[in-house]
């Protein structure tokens, strides 16, 4: 899974009350965090994580930010509490944050090894 130019930024976290499997609507940053809108451009791609407050739900994947709607669309799910599929969320409070997923690190390592083999 190769998505060029994935953004990697620190302290980007917001709340979301999005239900179902639709795009996540960003609902504001807690104290000490930055909003997605403050650091991303329209259509930026990045690794994200979502955790359910007080519940067992979680999801890690690749998302795309939309500035017009302040939403994050799922492009790929790496893993989740729903057998590695998109979680069908209820109305509970969730946190969504920018991260670097383990699979991205493996992909980056593979790219570096391949590049060194090609360049000799």
VOGU-3710 file (C-alpha; in Angstrom, 3 decimals, decimal comma):
1> xxxxxxxxxx> 0,000/0,000/0,000  1,884/3,062/-1,198  0,539/6,556/-0,620  3,230/9,062/-1,518  3,810/12,163/0,563  1,943/11,028/3,683  2,017/13,819/6,257  3,650/13,127/9,603  3,040/15,726/12,288  3,035/15,752/16,091
11> xxxxxxxxxx> 0,255/16,577/18,586  -2,638/16,500/16,089  -5,751/15,169/17,818  -9,465/15,928/17,791  -12,713/14,575/19,124  -15,352/13,079/16,870  -18,907/11,874/17,437  -19,216/10,371/13,960  -21,340/7,231/13,831  -21,399/4,461/11,242
21> xxxxxxxxxx> -18,616/4,012/8,695  -18,824/7,429/7,020  -16,060/10,056/7,008  -15,004/11,283/10,438  -16,164/14,819/11,260  -13,507/16,642/13,263  -14,945/18,160/16,434  -12,133/20,221/17,946  -8,828/19,621/19,695  -8,344/19,072/23,424
31> xxxxxxxxxx> -6,028/21,417/25,313  -2,431/20,904/24,193  -3,285/19,381/20,821  -3,565/20,880/17,339  -6,504/20,550/14,962  -6,184/18,811/11,609  -7,273/22,079/9,935  -4,369/23,971/11,530  -1,676/21,736/10,006  -3,099/19,959/6,938
41> xxxxxxxxxx> -3,955/21,081/3,426  -6,918/19,886/1,409  -6,530/16,248/0,302  -3,453/15,604/2,476  -2,964/11,900/3,222  -1,756/10,586/6,584  -1,856/7,694/9,034  -4,562/8,022/11,673  -5,766/6,243/14,766  -9,185/6,324/16,448
51> xxxxxxxxxx> -10,001/5,201/19,967  -13,379/4,956/21,653  -13,595/6,672/25,040  -14,353/4,090/27,694  -14,973/1,343/25,146  -13,212/-1,402/23,260  -13,375/0,150/19,769  -10,270/1,238/17,874  -9,085/1,664/14,296  -5,775/2,423/12,530
61> xxxxxxxxxx> -5,532/3,373/8,896  -4,725/5,845/6,163  -6,972/8,868/5,800  -7,462/11,903/3,571  -8,368/15,325/4,961  -11,058/17,513/3,329  -10,818/21,189/4,279  -14,282/22,152/2,948  -16,077/19,692/5,225  -13,441/19,337/8,001
71> xxxxxxxxxx> -13,641/15,561/7,587  -11,284/12,600/7,355  -12,111/9,901/4,817  -10,842/6,362/5,330  -8,634/5,222/2,435  -7,298/2,015/3,944  -7,755/0,202/7,272  -4,558/-1,395/8,603  -6,192/-2,958/11,633  -9,148/-2,466/13,942
81> xxxxxxxxxx> -11,280/-3,948/16,690  -13,673/-5,012/13,891  -11,505/-7,780/12,409  -9,381/-5,206/10,550  -12,391/-3,677/8,792  -13,865/-0,189/9,202  -15,501/0,079/12,618  -19,247/0,739/12,502  -19,263/3,285/15,339  -22,141/4,127/17,623
91> xxxxxxxxxx> -22,723/7,641/18,983  -19,984/7,457/21,616  -17,216/10,018/22,009  -13,996/9,122/20,156  -10,534/10,591/19,687  -8,952/10,710/16,241  -5,280/11,517/15,885  -2,450/11,675/13,393  0,106/8,920/13,985  2,646/6,705/12,260
101> xxxxxxxxxx> 1,246/3,192/12,015  3,548/0,190/12,324  2,753/-0,946/8,776  3,927/2,435/7,453  7,286/1,915/9,155  7,593/-1,520/7,552  6,676/-0,045/4,160  9,284/2,728/4,587  11,942/0,163/5,525  11,078/-1,957/2,475
111> xxxxxxxxxx> 11,351/1,134/0,251  14,785/1,957/1,700  16,061/-1,594/1,174  14,728/-1,696/-2,387  16,267/1,703/-3,127  19,668/0,639/-1,808  19,548/-2,551/-3,906  18,717/-0,571/-7,047  21,340/2,117/-6,420  23,908/-0,465/-5,336
//
